[in-house]
Amino acid sequence: MDTGTWHFTRSLDDFLTRAGAFLRSRPALHTVPLTVTETLRRYGPRVYGDGPPEFGVLDRDGLVEAAFFRTPPHWLNLTALTAEDADALAARLAALGGRLPGVNAERDTAAAFTEAWQRHTGVTATPRQRQRLYRLGALTAPGPVPPGGPRVAGVADREQLIRWHGEFSAAVGLGTVRDSAEWADARIESGGITFWETPDGTPVAMAGTSPRVAGQVRVAAVYTPPRFRGRGYAGAVTAEVSRAALAAGAKEVVLFTDLANPTSNGLYQRIGYRPVAEFTVYDFS
């Protein structure tokens, strides 16, 4: 069997030339590499950290079958791999002397790569989070809709966005993969965060959307401060940004949830999101 050839590069342009069509062929499953590479293209290679991004493409008989990226110091992110391909990649990365903080991938791929990485390097691996990817079907407004309404965040909201992004990152337990101030500035520029406000103008929840890439938009940074929870604000603002994404031309709207949070999983399904796949994040030490 042809084991394929991994091409490693630190050039975003080279990576997208090789893997762009492959990533766009399954935009929902590839939402993270699509949106991360679009952010790198817009804001430069250091937007997620000080280390240069790393990319890889698996080519077999002239066809791209898989890809990875990493924005140091963050986890390796993989598209789906067979156990054999995961082992081959782990062996090659280990031979190059690379050190990884962890991996984030579809459940079976993450497990296969983690097992191979442990075997080739002797590190210890710990499951950090199980996630579920959802795709929006028929949008259903949550009911009853709480008092108030949506408002796109602007320049005057910058400090609140910075604070809420930090709180959100701590709450989801995956750390801040992007500086909160840079994140806030980028979202203000793109109109990418919507608040739900009470009738007196108090923001009580937020939800964001990624830039549209390959026809898909990902809902992210859905956050309600603890004192405002349990009143329907998260459902209302998520439904609003989902509706707005569709109205702006998105063909697919997706989001990730933490499987340990039954409240959010139930909420998103009630407003029309349907499961696509499960992902796992592992820490290596």
C-alpha positions in Angstrom: 0.0 0.0 0.0 1.2 3.5 -0.8 1.9 5.1 2.5 1.7 8.6 1.0 4.1 11.5 1.5 3.9 14.2 4.1 4.9 17.7 2.9 5.9 20.0 5.8 6.0 23.8 5.4 5.9 27.0 7.3 4.5 28.9 4.4 0.8 29.6 4.6 0.6 30.2 0.8 2.3 26.9 0.1 0.0 25.1 2.5 -3.2 26.6 1.0 -1.9 25.9 -2.6 -1.5 22.2 -1.7 -4.4 21.8 0.8 -6.9 24.5 0.1 -9.2 22.5 -2.2 -9.1 19.6 0.2 -10.1 21.7 3.2 -12.9 23.4 1.2 -14.3 20.0 0.1 -15.6 19.4 3.6 -16.1 22.8 5.1 -18.0 21.7 8.3 -15.5 19.1 9.3 -12.6 21.4 8.4 -14.0 24.5 9.9 -11.1 25.1 12.3 -8.2 24.9 9.7 -10.3 27.0 7.3 -11.0 29.8 9.8 -7.5 29.7 11.4 -5.7 29.9 8.1 -8.1 32.8 7.1 -7.2 34.6 10.3 -3.5 34.0 9.6 -3.9 35.4 6.1 -5.7 38.5 7.4 -3.6 39.3 10.5 -0.2 37.7 10.0 1.6 34.6 11.2 2.1 35.8 14.8 -1.6 36.4 15.6 -1.9 33.2 17.7 1.5 33.2 19.3 5.2 34.1 18.9 6.2 30.9 17.1 5.9 30.5 13.3 2.9 28.4 12.2 3.6 24.9 11.1 1.7 23.0 8.4 1.6 19.6 6.8 -0.2 17.9 3.9 -0.5 14.2 3.2 -0.3 13.4 -0.5 -1.1 10.0 -1.9 -1.0 9.2 -5.6 -1.4 12.9 -6.4 -4.4 13.4 -4.1 -4.4 15.3 -0.8 -5.8 13.0 1.9 -5.1 14.9 5.1 -3.6 18.0 6.6 -2.4 19.5 9.9 -1.6 22.9 11.3 -0.1 24.1 14.5 0.2 27.7 15.8 2.8 27.4 18.6 2.5 27.2 21.5 -0.9 25.6 20.9 -2.0 22.1 20.1 -1.5 20.2 16.9 -4.8 20.2 14.9 -5.3 17.3 12.5 -7.9 16.4 9.9 -9.1 12.8 9.8 -6.4 10.2 9.6 -6.3 6.4 9.5 -4.4 4.7 12.3 -1.6 3.9 9.9 -1.3 7.5 8.7 -1.4 8.8 12.3 1.4 6.5 13.3 3.5 7.6 10.3 3.0 11.2 11.1 3.8 10.7 14.8 7.0 8.8 13.9 8.2 11.5 11.5 7.5 14.4 13.9 9.2 12.5 16.7 12.2 11.8 14.5 12.5 15.6 13.9 12.7 16.1 17.6 9.5 18.0 17.8 7.7 18.6 21.1 3.9 18.9 21.2 1.7 20.2 24.0 -1.2 18.1 22.7 -3.5 17.3 19.8 -7.0 18.3 18.8 -8.8 16.2 16.2 -11.8 14.1 15.4 -12.2 11.5 18.2 -10.7 8.4 16.4 -7.9 10.4 14.8 -7.0 12.1 18.1 -6.9 8.7 19.9 -4.8 7.1 17.1 -2.3 9.9 17.0 -2.1 10.1 20.8 -1.4 6.4 21.1 1.3 6.6 18.4 2.9 9.7 19.9 3.1 8.1 23.3 4.8 5.0 21.7 7.3 7.1 19.7 8.1 9.6 22.4 7.3 8.2 25.8 5.2 11.2 26.8 2.1 10.9 29.0 -1.2 11.9 27.5 -4.3 13.1 29.3 -7.8 13.7 27.8 -8.6 17.4 28.3 -11.9 17.9 26.6 -14.5 16.1 24.5 -16.3 18.3 21.9 -19.2 17.8 19.6 -19.4 19.6 16.2 -22.9 20.7 15.3 -24.3 21.9 12.0 -27.4 24.1 11.8 -30.5 22.5 10.3 -33.8 24.4 10.4 -33.3 27.4 12.7 -35.9 27.5 15.5 -36.2 30.6 17.6 -36.0 29.7 21.3 -39.1 30.5 23.3 -40.0 32.5 25.1 -37.6 35.1 23.8 -36.3 37.1 26.8 -36.9 40.9 27.0 -34.5 43.1 25.1 -32.8 42.5 21.8 -29.5 42.1 19.8 -26.9 44.7 19.1 -23.6 44.3 17.2 -20.7 45.3 19.4 -18.7 48.4 18.5 -15.7 50.4 19.5 -17.3 51.6 22.7 -17.6 48.0 23.8 -13.9 47.2 23.5 -13.1 46.9 27.2 -16.2 44.7 27.9 -15.2 42.5 25.0 -11.7 42.1 26.3 -13.0 41.2 29.8 -15.7 38.8 28.6 -13.2 37.1 26.2 -10.9 36.4 29.1 -13.8 35.1 31.2 -15.1 32.9 28.4 -11.6 31.4 27.7 -11.2 30.6 31.4 -14.7 29.1 31.5 -14.3 26.8 28.6 -11.0 25.5 30.0 -8.9 25.6 26.8 -6.9 28.7 27.6 -6.7 31.9 25.5 -5.4 31.0 22.0 -5.5 34.6 21.0 -4.7 37.8 22.9 -8.0 39.2 24.2 -7.3 42.7 23.0 -6.4 41.6 19.5 -9.4 39.4 19.4 -11.7 42.3 20.5 -10.2 44.6 17.9 -10.6 42.1 15.1 -14.2 41.3 16.1 -15.1 45.0 16.3 -13.6 45.5 12.8 -15.6 42.7 11.3 -18.8 43.2 13.3 -18.3 39.6 14.5 -19.8 39.9 18.0 -23.4 40.4 18.9 -24.7 41.3 22.4 -28.1 40.5 23.8 -29.2 43.6 25.7 -31.9 44.1 28.2 -34.5 46.8 27.6 -32.3 49.3 29.6 -29.3 48.7 27.3 -27.3 46.4 29.6 -25.4 43.7 27.7 -26.1 40.3 29.3 -24.7 37.8 26.8 -22.6 37.6 23.6 -22.1 35.4 20.6 -19.6 35.6 17.8 -19.2 34.3 14.3 -16.1 33.6 12.3 -15.6 35.1 8.8 -17.3 33.1 6.1 -14.9 30.7 4.4 -15.9 28.1 1.9 -19.5 29.0 2.5 -19.5 28.2 6.2 -19.5 30.3 9.3 -18.7 29.0 12.8 -20.5 30.4 15.9 -18.1 30.9 18.7 -17.5 32.7 22.0 -21.1 32.2 23.2 -20.9 33.6 26.8 -23.3 34.7 29.5 -21.8 36.0 32.8 -22.8 33.8 35.7 -25.1 36.4 37.2 -27.2 36.5 34.0 -27.5 32.8 33.3 -30.7 30.8 33.2 -32.8 33.5 31.6 -32.6 32.5 27.9 -30.1 35.1 26.8 -27.6 32.6 25.4 -30.2 30.9 23.3 -31.6 34.2 22.0 -28.2 35.7 21.0 -27.1 32.4 19.4 -30.2 32.2 17.4 -29.7 35.8 16.3 -26.1 35.4 15.0 -27.1 32.1 13.3 -30.0 33.9 11.6 -27.7 36.8 10.6 -25.1 34.4 9.2 -27.7 32.7 7.0 -29.1 36.0 5.9 -25.6 37.1 4.9 -25.2 34.1 2.6 -23.7 31.3 4.7 -24.5 27.9 3.3 -23.5 26.1 6.6 -23.4 27.4 10.1 -21.6 25.2 12.7 -20.4 25.3 16.3 -18.6 23.2 18.8 -19.8 22.3 22.3 -18.1 20.8 25.4 -19.8 17.4 25.8 -19.4 17.8 29.6 -21.9 20.7 29.4 -25.4 19.2 28.9 -27.0 22.6 29.1 -25.3 24.0 26.1 -25.7 20.8 24.1 -29.5 20.8 24.8 -29.8 24.5 24.0 -28.2 24.2 20.6 -30.2 21.2 19.6 -33.4 23.0 20.6 -32.7 25.9 18.2 -31.9 23.6 15.3 -28.3 22.4 15.5 -27.6 18.7 14.7 -24.6 16.6 15.6 -21.9 16.1 12.9 -18.9 14.5 14.7 -17.1 14.3 18.0 -13.6 15.7 18.7 -11.1 15.1 21.5 -8.4 17.3 22.9 -5.4 15.6 24.6 -2.6 17.2 26.6 0.9 15.7 26.4 3.4 16.0 29.2 
